[in-house]
Amino acid sequence: MSIVMKNIDTLAAVPPGPLAGPAMRDIPLIHDATLEIRYGKIGWFGPAADAPSRLEDEQTLDLRGATVIPGLIDAHTHVPFVGNRADEFARRIAGESYLSIMQAGGGIRVTTQAVREASEDQLVESNFHVLARMATRGVTTIECKSGYGLAPEHELKQLRAIAEMNKELPIELVPTYLGAHAVPAEYEGRPDEYIDRISAPELLRQIADEGLARFCDVFCDAGAFTVEQARRVLTRAAEVGLRPKLHADELEQIGASRLAGELHAVSADHLEKIDDAGIAALRDAGTIGVLLPGTSFFLGIEHCDARRLIDAGLPVALATDYNPGSCMIESLPLVMNIACCQMHMLPTEVLAATTANAAAAIGEQHRIGAIQRGYDADVVVLAAPTLNEWFYTPGRQLVAAIAKRGELIWIPPSATEQAPPET
Ligand SMILES: [Zn+2]
């Protein structure tokens, strides 16, 4: 079964990632383009004038006035979770510190308590709709982390909820095990014992054997886990085939990005406090830097210096970091607008960071994140004639249609002026 998209005003023909330096900026933009979808894969694409005649008789979509991009990839989220911390949000805005909120019984421990009390079904029920809403913004692949159960059985429950939602949703979820997210209350002052528990070989083997995670992540920072602890967890995880990721250089510079380079991590995420040695380590190891400006926006703190990383030749991705404590932004396009307006990333760089480079940040750059013959036909149609027009209207929903593996999974009720339905 084929679909041919014709008269596309702008086709953003993003090449496969990872893209670094000028390659992030110089995304080929083809005007008056044709794109063929064949059996779920991308077929012929290019200027309409060059289209082969066999495409003339195929089922056609007239996309005059539209821009077509690869399906967006959110390479860092903390779905699934339950529990509401809106009161804490207001207290923080009023000036209370995260530490004092935590000492008063708030913070991540509230979420851990709620996740431990929830059943797997409840996790699925609460988070399914969040992921569906994220998808309506043009996102066809979402990385999801455990990390709120903070005990083997509850971490496994979170990972099983991700697997269940992956079966039910028309988009694709990529699971990451984040047992080393925080030290739970019952292990206060005994982080090494906790580390040994959540990186026990039999637990890691079970996660890998059951296909419950593809990556293992550690929050390696001041107040979280040390470089030595992170190295221990990630080395053990790599032995069973779980590839390393790191929450690195967010709060303080303790050498987390250098560790990411040493371990050839797939990605190092956050990087607000990265130093030159860290940038060099990531670049030399082929590690993707995942920036999370929604979090710095939500917390009202300084963004990562994206220009410095891009100019140094590091392939950069962008993600929401959707989580109950530091970023409740579901919309990847809103985060893309923040990157554009506040981090001085160009629209083409932002697109590269949420497609080709985001695919590389989850190890899938050979299959998704690009307009490339033979790649999965994950494509998004925007009701804007150019990429710049899309970025010019932050917060406006201009996604007109979404295809995942060539299947149309979402078309809004009346083109684009209406908000997407509450799914
Ligand atoms: Zn995170």
Residues whose N, C-alpha, C, O or C-beta is under 5 A from the ligand:
A	BS01	ZN	D321
